[in-house]
Amino acid sequence: MNIFCHKNINTLILFLVCNVIFGQNLIKNGSFENKKIKSASKVVKKLNGWKVTNGNVELISNTAFSSADENLVLDLNGNQPGTISQTIKGLKKNSNYTLKFAYADQKNRNRDTSGTLATAEVFVNDKKLTTLRNLSPAPNYINGIGFAFKSSSKGVAKIEFVSTTKGKMGLVIDNVSIEEGFPLEPPVNNHLVNGSFEMKVDSKDSNPHLFGEQLPGWLIMKENVDIIAIDNYGTPHGKWMIDLGGHGPGGIAQTINNLIPRANYRLSFLYSRHRYWNQEDPLTGKVFLNDNLVLNLSRNKNYKAPRWEKITYDFIVPPNGQVTLSMFSTALKVGGGILYDNIQIEKVTNIVKPKKIPVLIIDGFSNHHWQLNTKYLQKILESSGKFAVSVSTCPNKEKNNAAWEDWNPNFSNYPVVIQTCNNINKESSLQWPDDVKKSFEEYVKKGGGVYMYHGATNAFKSWDAYNEMIGLGWRKKDFGIALTIDKNEKITVIPKGEGENTGHGPRRNALITRIGQHPIHIGMPKKWIAADIEVYRYGRGTEKNLEILSYAKDEKTGLNFPMEWTVKYRKGKVYSSTYGHLWHNQKQPPSMECVAFHQSMIRALQWLSNNKIENYVPQNFPIEESFSLKKVIIQE
């Protein structure tokens, strides 16, 4: 209310004039109230304050579903699509205004198999202001920042809502108002804020719908958006990610201030397709910097979450040192949008390329094809660009005892070691020298990281420290306990002597299920298919300082046994798994080309070496419906 009007409260006419010109709502009957409507709903051709200029509309009582304001809500479809209009006079001439209203779909509206959105068009002074598209059923109304328009040169605004939805049910609208001035502007922040969309959510819903100013750091520019915290998505960064298609195509924006003028900066983010939109239509989006379109995005059915892609865009900061980043969903048909996470804007010269992690592979003997195995590991790791791989081969004691005695790898030069040796069938003749064993123990005690590769958990059963490091190994049932995991992920201890000796069935494509949120598994789905693996049943040992990361079902017993696990050994960390199998007669085995194996190994090595772990999985990462292979070409 204008202060001048308060001072002249005795002049009732002046008060009313002020209320019309400066008040918050200049719309007559913006809530569509009608005292004559007693039933749950009624189709009408006349509407208080409005003209029904085409078809008819329906007034619905809040006994049917809650209205957004007062008692009634308007369905733009009576028994057919309708159009309503109202002309508002007395506005400031050629001035900025905002049209606001709440709108929603109807739960019982007939939809075809594609889940067609309810639609309507909004006009001001015969110019289309916006197209409304929504699948969110009332009472889940969208009521955002509004839509900007200019009054005419005579201070007039003709407001018109036109249903473009077939049938007896269309979009419902309520609480229509006009406010002076344009809608809210995106918030201005000194740096990009909340790029991972983290926020405190009061709702227990893992998929709440947001609009307006409800997302910290951002303004929701259009329609609504969803934030999602569903484990199956494999959220790459933090708990939440964002879907810009809430129940219609939405958008977000913020202005980043205090950047260095004319400096080179890089915009980066992760994006993926909504996991549960199975339609063939691609999900699409657009990204703008200062209203300039810089990226067109598209995700089809082959690029569903948790498969994420990182995209970057380099730009030069304008002279004023600020940019407005805005991102919109343009998927109109399915009602979902591309998923985003971990948005960043960084000065290019400040971006440091990570150094390659030194890794030492220890090989020399195994009941598997260890020579070829090492070549595969080198190729996989070096091809990732993240590791510098060295190899130290234990000499054959029987063939060259002097070389065996002199062999002494310098573990301390490496933050992480991959142990591949396996002496399960020749325990007396295939061993490391005692000095090497002591050196290895000291290395781990002081904080070294060890990746126990596949058959390494079969080795050195008489070495007490080694048994403690691996936790669970290929041992007789009288050696120690075994662990199983039930359907509720409760861990059960099988006492020493009970159950069976360690064993495994045929190699197969098995479903892996991860437990909890270990750093190695950040961004991974809850479940995935691993190719051509062995599921060890009744691994024996100790649960001391052991954490199970994932499990798989043994076909023989029907029980779930650990697939990946870690052990804390003094200050060091040890990771073991049954990934990666290469027998003597195998050529290009799927087990060595399994993308799940590659990704798990890379992440485990990053974690073991105390380096930053990649926070997303590649586009070819498997999900629970299928495995995924990546060709690995090596020279034998």
PATOR-694205 format. One line per 10 residues: number of its first residue (from 1); for each residue x, y, z of C-alpha. Coordinates in steps of 0.2 Angstrom, whole numbers, plus 5000, padded with zeros to 4 digits. Each point is the difference from the previous one (the first is absolute). Example, Ala and Ser with C-alpha at 12.3 -4.5 7.8 and 13.67 -1.06 7.14 Angstrom:
2
1> 5062:4978:5039; 5006:5017:4997;
# end
This chain:
636
1> 5000:5000:5000; 5006:5017:4996; 5005:5011:5015; 4990:5015:4993; 4984:4989:5001; 5003:4996:5018; 5001:5019:5004; 4983:5003:4992; 4991:4986:5007; 4985:5012:5003;
11> 4998:5001:4981; 4992:4984:4996; 5000:5003:4981; 5018:5004:5000; 5004:4985:5010; 4991:4989:4988; 5009:5008:4985; 5017:4997:5008; 4995:4982:5004; 4996:4997:4981;
21> 5016:5008:4994; 5013:4995:5012; 4992:4984:5008; 5007:4982:4997; 4985:4994:4990; 4991:5009:4986; 4991:4985:4994; 4982:4999:5003; 4995:4983:5008; 5017:4993:4997;
31> 4996:4985:5011; 4984:4996:4990; 4988:5000:5015; 4981:4998:4998; 4988:4999:5015; 4988:4991:4989; 5011:4985:4997; 4995:4987:5013; 5004:4984:4991; 5018:4993:4998;
41> 5001:5007:4982; 4990:5009:4987; 5002:5003:4981; 4997:5019:4997; 5000:5012:4985; 4999:5015:5011; 5013:5005:5013; 5000:5014:5013; 5013:5013:4994; 5005:4990:4985;
51> 4993:4997:4982; 4999:4982:4994; 5004:5004:4982; 5002:4982:4993; 4993:4983:5005; 4997:4999:5019; 5008:4998:5017; 4997:4991:5016; 5000:5006:5018; 5006:4987:5012;
61> 4998:5000:5019; 5014:4997:5012; 4990:4984:5005; 5006:4992:4984; 5018:5006:5003; 5008:5014:5009; 4999:5017:4992; 5016:5011:5000; 4989:5015:5007; 4983:5000:5008;
71> 4987:4988:4995; 4999:4998:4982; 5013:4996:4986; 4997:5002:4981; 5002:4985:4987; 5003:5008:4983; 4991:4986:4993; 4981:4998:5004; 4994:4986:4989; 5012:5007:4986;
81> 5015:5012:4999; 4995:5018:5006; 5007:5017:4999; 4998:5014:5013; 5005:5018:5000; 5000:5016:5010; 5006:5018:4996; 5008:5010:5014; 5000:5019:4998; 5009:5013:5010;
91> 5017:4993:4999; 5015:5011:4997; 5003:5003:4982; 5014:4989:4991; 5005:4994:5017; 5007:4983:5007; 4989:4988:5008; 5000:4982:5006; 4985:4988:4997; 4999:4987:5014;
101> 4989:4985:5002; 5000:4982:5007; 4997:4986:4988; 5000:4981:5000; 4994:4984:4990; 4987:4988:5006; 5003:4983:5006; 4986:4992:4991; 5003:5008:4983; 5001:4988:4986;
111> 5017:4999:4992; 5008:4990:4986; 5014:4988:5002; 5013:5014:4998; 4993:5009:5016; 4995:5015:4990; 5002:5016:5010; 4984:5011:5004; 5003:5016:4990; 4993:5018:4999;
121> 5005:5016:4992; 5000:5017:5009; 4998:5016:4991; 5002:5018:5005; 4993:5014:4988; 4999:4986:4987; 5018:4995:5001; 5005:4983:5006; 5008:5002:5017; 5004:4981:5003;
131> 4995:4983:4997; 4996:4990:5016; 5004:4981:5000; 4998:4990:5016; 4997:4982:5006; 5000:5004:5019; 4982:4996:5006; 4991:5012:5012; 5002:5004:5014; 5018:5000:4995;
141> 4999:5018:4992; 5014:5009:4991; 5001:5018:5006; 5016:5007:4995; 5008:5017:4997; 4987:5005:4987; 5001:5006:4982; 5005:5017:4995; 4990:5011:4988; 4998:5019:4996;
151> 4984:5009:5001; 4994:5009:4984; 5002:5018:4996; 4983:5003:5008; 5004:4991:5016; 4990:4985:4995; 5003:4981:5001; 4988:4987:4993; 5004:4983:5008; 4995:4985:4991;
161> 5002:4981:5005; 4997:4988:4986; 4999:4981:5003; 5009:4990:4986; 4996:4983:5009; 4987:4988:4992; 4986:4992:5010; 4990:5005:5015; 5015:5003:5012; 5014:5013:4997;
171> 5011:5011:5011; 4993:5007:5015; 5004:5018:5005; 4998:5010:5016; 5005:5016:5009; 5003:5011:4985; 5009:5016:5004; 5009:5015:4992; 5015:5008:5009; 5009:5016:4995;
181> 5018:4997:4994; 5008:4985:4991; 5003:4983:5009; 5014:4997:5012; 5018:5000:4993; 5012:4986:5003; 5010:5002:5016; 5017:5008:4999; 5014:4990:5008; 5019:5003:5002;
191> 5003:4982:4993; 4989:4987:4993; 4989:4994:5014; 4993:4983:5003; 5006:4992:4984; 4996:4983:5008; 4982:5005:5005; 5002:4995:5018; 4986:5006:5011; 4991:4995:5016;
201> 4984:4992:4995; 4986:4999:5013; 4990:4988:4989; 5004:4981:5002; 4997:4999:4981; 5016:4996:4990; 4993:5010:4985; 4993:5017:5007; 4994:5013:4987; 5006:5018:5002;
211> 4996:5016:4992; 5005:5019:5002; 5013:5003:5014; 4999:4983:5008; 5017:4994:4994; 5015:5008:5009; 5011:5010:4989; 4988:4999:4985; 4984:5008:4993; 4989:4988:4992;
221> 4995:5010:4984; 4987:4989:4993; 4987:4987:5004; 5008:4989:5014; 5015:4989:5002; 5003:4984:5010; 5014:4996:5012; 5004:4981:5001; 5008:4990:5013; 4997:4982:4994;
231> 5014:4988:5002; 4998:4991:4983; 5005:5016:4991; 5017:5000:5008; 5001:5018:5005; 5017:5006:4995; 5002:5014:5012; 4992:5001:5017; 4983:4994:5004; 4989:5009:4987;
241> 5000:5003:4981; 4988:5010:4990; 4987:4996:4987; 4995:5016:4990; 4984:4992:4994; 4990:4999:5016; 4983:4997:4993; 5003:5012:4985; 5015:5008:4992; 5009:5010:5014;
251> 5015:5011:5001; 5012:5007:5013; 5012:5015:5000; 5012:5009:5011; 5012:5015:4997; 5018:4997:5005; 5009:5016:5005; 5018:5006:5003; 5008:4990:4986; 5016:5007:4992;
261> 4995:5011:4985; 5005:4993:4983; 5008:4984:5008; 4997:4983:4994; 4989:4989:5010; 4993:4983:4998; 4982:4994:5003; 4998:4981:5004; 4987:4989:5006; 4994:4982:5000;
271> 4984:4995:4991; 4990:4984:4996; 4983:4994:4995; 4986:4997:5012; 5001:4982:5005; 4981:4997:5000; 4995:5008:4984; 4999:4986:4988; 4993:5009:4985; 5010:5001:4984;
281> 4999:5019:5000; 5017:5008:5004; 5001:5010:5016; 5007:5017:4994; 5006:5016:5008; 5008:5017:4997; 5013:5009:5010; 5003:5019:4999; 5013:5012:5006; 4994:5018:5000;
291> 4985:4995:4989; 5011:4993:4987; 4997:4982:4996; 5017:4990:5003; 4994:4982:5001; 4987:4989:4992; 4998:4984:5010; 4991:4984:4995; 4999:4983:5009; 4992:4985:4992;
301> 4996:4983:5008; 5018:4994:4999; 5006:5013:5012; 4990:4997:5015; 5006:5004:5018; 5010:4994:5008; 5010:5002:4984; 5006:5018:5001; 5010:5011:4988; 5011:5015:5004;
311> 4998:5015:4989; 5011:5016:5000; 4998:5017:4992; 5014:5013:5000; 4995:5018:4999; 5007:5018:5003; 4992:5010:5014; 4992:5016:4995; 5008:5017:5005; 4988:5001:5015;
321> 5006:4984:5008; 4984:4991:5001; 4990:4987:4990; 4983:4993:5002; 4999:4981:4998; 4983:4994:4995; 4995:4982:4996; 4983:4994:4993; 4992:4984:4996; 4993:5000:4982;
331> 4992:4982:5001; 4982:5004:4997; 4992:4983:4998; 5005:4988:5014; 5000:5012:5014; 5017:4996:5006; 5017:5008:4998; 5018:4998:4999; 5008:4997:5017; 5015:5011:5005;
341> 5012:5000:5014; 5017:5008:5006; 4999:5016:4990; 5016:5010:5001; 5007:5017:4993; 5019:5000:5002; 5014:5012:4994; 5009:4990:4986; 5017:5004:5007; 4995:4993:5017;
351> 4995:4983:4994; 5014:4988:5004; 5001:4984:4990; 5003:4986:5013; 5017:4991:5000; 5000:4982:4995; 5000:4989:5015; 5015:4988:5001; 4994:4982:5001; 5011:4985:5003;
361> 4994:4983:4994; 5008:4985:5008; 5000:4984:4990; 5010:4984:4997; 4990:4985:5004; 4981:4995:5000; 4989:4985:4994; 4993:5013:4988; 5008:5007:4984; 5009:5013:5010;
371> 5012:5007:4986; 4985:5004:4989; 4990:5006:5015; 5013:5013:5004; 5000:5007:4982; 4981:5002:5002; 5001:5009:5016; 5014:5012:4993; 4989:5003:4984; 4984:5004:5010;
381> 5008:5011:5012; 5012:5010:4989; 4986:5002:4987; 4990:5009:5013; 5013:5013:5001; 5000:5000:5019; 5014:4988:5004; 5019:4998:4997; 5002:4981:5002; 5016:4991:5005;
391> 5002:4981:5001; 5011:4990:5012; 5001:4981:4996; 5005:4988:5013; 5014:4989:4993; 4997:4981:5000; 5009:4993:5015; 5003:4983:4992; 5007:5007:4984; 5011:5014:5007;
401> 5001:5000:5019; 5013:5015:5000; 4988:5011:4991; 4986:4995:5011; 5010:5004:5016; 5005:5017:4992; 4983:5005:4995; 4994:5014:5011; 4987:5012:4993; 5000:5017:5008;
411> 4981:5001:5005; 5002:5017:5008; 5003:5008:4983; 4981:4997:4996; 4984:5005:5009; 4992:4985:4994; 5005:4982:4996; 4990:4987:4990; 5004:4982:5006; 4997:4987:4988;
421> 5010:4985:5006; 4991:4984:5004; 5009:4984:5007; 4984:4990:5004; 5007:4984:4991; 5019:5002:5004; 5001:5008:5018; 5017:4993:5004; 5009:5005:4983; 4991:5016:4996;
431> 5003:5013:5013; 5007:5018:5003; 5017:5001:5009; 4997:5004:5019; 5008:5017:4998; 4987:5005:4987; 4986:4993:5011; 5007:5011:5014; 5002:5015:4989; 4982:4998:4993;
441> 4993:4999:5018; 5009:5016:5005; 4994:5008:4984; 4982:4997:5004; 5001:5003:5019; 5007:5018:4996; 4986:5004:4988; 5002:4992:4984; 4986:4994:4989; 4998:4982:4993;
451> 4989:4994:4986; 4998:4981:5002; 4996:4995:4983; 4989:4985:4997; 5010:4984:5004; 5011:5010:5013; 4987:4996:5013; 5005:4981:4997; 5018:5003:5004; 5012:4999:5015;
461> 4988:4991:5012; 5014:4997:5013; 5005:5019:5001; 4990:5007:5015; 5002:5018:4995; 4994:4997:4983; 4985:4990:5006; 4996:5015:5010; 5002:5012:4985; 4988:4991:4989;
471> 4987:4996:5013; 4992:4986:4990; 5009:4988:4989; 4999:4983:4991; 5002:4989:5015; 4994:4984:5008; 4984:5002:5011; 5010:4997:5016; 5011:5015:4996; 4988:5013:5005;
481> 4982:5008:4999; 4991:5004:4984; 4987:5014:4997; 4983:5000:4991; 4989:5015:4996; 4981:4998:5001; 4987:5009:4990; 4999:5014:5013; 5019:5001:4998; 5003:4994:5018;
491> 5016:4991:5001; 5000:4982:5008; 5016:4992:5007; 5002:4981:4995; 5011:4993:5014; 5016:4992:4997; 4997:4981:4995; 4982:5003:4994; 4995:5002:4982; 5012:4995:4986;
501> 5018:5003:4995; 5003:5015:4989; 4994:4997:4982; 4991:5007:4985; 4989:4994:4986; 5002:5003:4981; 5005:5018:4995; 4984:5009:4995; 4993:5017:4998; 4994:5004:5018;
511> 4990:5014:5008; 5011:5010:5012; 4991:5010:5014; 5010:5013:5009; 4997:5004:5019; 5000:5017:5007; 5009:5015:4993; 5019:4996:5000; 5010:5013:4991; 5005:4987:4987;
521> 4982:4998:4995; 4995:5019:4999; 4989:5003:4985; 4998:4981:4996; 4983:4992:4999; 4993:4989:5014; 5002:4985:4988; 5009:4995:4984; 5004:4985:4990; 5019:4995:5000;
531> 5006:4989:4986; 5007:4983:5001; 5005:5000:5019; 5002:4987:5013; 4990:5002:5016; 5010:4993:5014; 4989:4991:5013; 5006:4998:5018; 5015:5011:4999; 5009:4996:5017;
541> 5009:5011:5012; 4996:5014:5012; 4988:5014:5000; 5013:5011:5010; 5000:5017:4993; 4991:4994:4985; 4986:5009:4990; 4990:4992:4986; 4997:5011:4985; 4990:4989:4989;
551> 4993:4983:4998; 4993:4987:4988; 4990:4984:5001; 5008:4983:4999; 4990:4989:4988; 5003:4984:5010; 4995:5006:5017; 4989:5014:4996; 5009:5010:5013; 5008:5018:4997;
561> 5018:5001:5003; 5012:5014:5000; 5006:5006:4983; 5011:5015:5005; 5006:5004:5018; 5013:5011:5008; 5011:4997:5016; 5009:5013:5010; 5017:4994:5005; 5009:5011:5012;
571> 5001:5017:4990; 4998:4991:4983; 4985:4995:4990; 4997:4984:4990; 4987:4997:4987; 4996:4982:4994; 4987:4994:4987; 4998:4986:4988; 4999:5011:4985; 5012:4995:4985;
581> 5003:4982:4995; 5012:4995:4987; 5003:4981:4997; 5013:4993:4990; 4989:4996:4985; 4991:5016:4999; 5001:5013:4986; 4992:5017:5002; 4990:4994:5015; 4984:5010:5005;
591> 5006:5000:5018; 5015:5011:4995; 4989:5012:4989; 4986:5002:5013; 4997:5019:5002; 4994:4997:5018; 5017:4992:5004; 5010:5014:4991; 4990:5013:5010; 5001:4991:5016;
601> 5018:4998:4999; 5004:5018:4995; 4990:5006:5015; 5007:4988:5012; 5018:5005:4995; 4995:5018:5002; 4993:4997:5017; 5015:4989:5006; 5012:5013:4994; 4990:5014:5009;
611> 4997:5009:4984; 4983:5008:4994; 4988:4988:4994; 4990:5002:4984; 4983:5005:5005; 4991:4993:4985; 4999:4985:4989; 5003:5000:4981; 4986:4998:4987; 5004:4982:4997;
621> 4998:4995:5019; 4989:4985:5002; 4983:5000:5009; 4990:4986:5008; 4992:4995:4983; 5017:4997:4990; 5019:4999:5001; 5011:5011:4990; 5017:4996:4992; 5014:5011:4994;
631> 5013:4993:4988; 5017:4998:5006; 5014:4997:4987; 5017:4994:5006; 5015:4993:4992; 5004:4983:5007;
# end
